[in-house]
């Protein structure tokens, strides 16, 4: 779609596939109508749900025909340098330190204003286009869930199905995020995202976790009309990673588990099932937390060792799991020693004669591996720590990891959540 300039100008800014697309969909950004070899600044700007402003800027030189193509031409300076088709999106940074981009409500699109500016004089804006990056494809259903003590949202793809079912464990930090769940539903999965605390009428804080809650969530999900898979998938990140391991190891009907940058042991809070404690928590040593010059904490080496004799009761017996695992570790994660935990889990499964796993690691990625094309977050406030935490990673490499992982997650779930041989209807935008 071609923009309408807000000023008297022949400059045209084009976004393909259009000014409205899914959050996880790449854009082709081109500019035309410039002077031959003219140098301009391309900018992107957005405001998140908390009112934080994120922006980026990159300088480009037009070709002899007065055109710029971000998929072909390198940025000369600014928020990034080199050829990066989606550089303006991933490099958007908050106007204040330690802010993580908040886009949790799936009804609200990620609205980005792209603009072209002269670099001479006062930097006059030549053209501006608004891109709405939606979290739900047309026809995706969204409804709140208040079933017994289960609290969350259920997302269903358009079409009759049957579709594979996924339980999204957005469980720590309080409240609820719908972003990952709504995007997975847009890609053809029935997804239930659940909160443990801080959402709806739930308590603001908890002192223990009960597997019974997730058992009820799985049963609820399996009963939904469009669900065709016999078992469900689990997707997790950070603290919810060890919860996913426990659910897969102790509860039935879990066929595929995605573990992203978590721990191999039960952490922070004790874990119960049928009113019996099954794992004490692995804790951390506050004295081993490193505070950087920016004020953000590095907690990677602060966790107690889960394989120390005194902490072995915290280790989760993943060899009990009947389903498949996808272990994902960012090697530059500064929050957990994720790669070490991944290696321990792989070794444990091999030692028990298991081959029900695959793993992937990203050398320069940080902790928050999320659906792609959102702003990279170097640090933000941590609910448990009560202060900012550094997440690690190099921005460009982290963004590439998110693109690769998002595709891999979908392939993993489609491969291991069978729908009784019935062809699955894929959601279409």
C-alpha positions, 0 to 999 in steps of 0.5 A: 500500500502506498502512503498519502503524504502529510506534506506537499511532496512526491515522496512515497513510502510503501509497506508490503504486504500492507499497512495492516498485517500480523505482528509476526509478519515481516514487512517490505519497506521501500521509498520512492520519489527522492532525488538521485543519491539523496540521503534521508532518515527513516524513522519508526515510532510507537507507544506501548500499553503503558505509555512508554515511547519506543523509536528508532532511526536509520540513515539511507542514501537513495539510488540513482533513481531516487529509491530506497529498499530496506531489503537491499540497501544498507543503513549508513548510521543510526539505530543500526548499520547494514542491510536489515529489512526489519531493522527499524522494528527490532531496534526501537528503543524506549525513551527511558531506561529499563523499559520492556515493550508491553503489548499484552492485550490482543485486541490492541494492535502494535501501531507503528508510525514509519516516516521519512525525513530530510537530514539537512536543516530541521529534518523536515518530514517528507512522508509518514505511514501508519502500520497496524501490526495486529495480534489476531488474524481475522476470524480468530475467536477470543473469550475470557475463561473463568472455569472453576479456579482457572483464569485466562483467555481461550483463542480459536482459529477461524474454520471448523478444524480440527486444530491442535491444542496448546496451553500457554504458560504465561504464569510469572510476573503477575497478570496475563499476556495474550500476545503469543497465544493470539498469534499461535491461534492466528497460525492454526492452534487452539490456545489457552493462556492461563494466569497463576496470580494477579489476573481477574479475581486471583490473589496478587501474590502466591506462596506456592504452586499447585499442579492441580490448576494446570491439570484442570486447564488441560482438561478444559482445553481438551473439551473445546469443540475445535480441538482435534489433538488427543493431547496438548502442547505446552509453551513456556518461558523463564520460570514457567519453563520448569512448570512446563517440565513438571506438568509434562512429567507428572500429568497425562495428555501432554504430547509436546512441550516447548521449554524456553530459557528456564531451569531444569529444577523447580524454582522460587516457589514450592510445587504441590500436587493433590495437597502434597509437596512434590518439589521444594524450590531452588533458591538464589543467592542475593550476594551473587547478583551483579549490579551493572553501571546502568543499574540493571542486575545480572542474576545468571550465576545467582541461582543455587546449583540444582545438581548440588546434593542438597538441592537434588530434590528440586530437580524435575524427573523429566524422564517420566514424560511421555511426550516430546520436548523442544529445549531452547536456550539463549547462550547470552541469557543473563537471567538464567544459565539456560544453556547449562540447564539445557545440557543437563536435561539432554544428558539426563534423558540420554542417561535414561535411554530417552530420545524424545527431545530436540534442542536448539541454542542461539549463541548471541540471543538473550533471555526474552525470546518472544514472537518476532519483530517486536522491540529488543529489550536489553533490561527491564523491571523484574517482579521477583527481584524488585529491580531492573534485570539485564536480559542479555543478548545482542539485538540483531542476533536476538531478533534473528533467533526469534524469527527462526524459533517462531517457525520452529515452534509451530513446526514442532507442535504440528509434528507432534500434536496429531489430529487423528489423521484429519487434515488441519485447516490452517488459519488465513489472514 
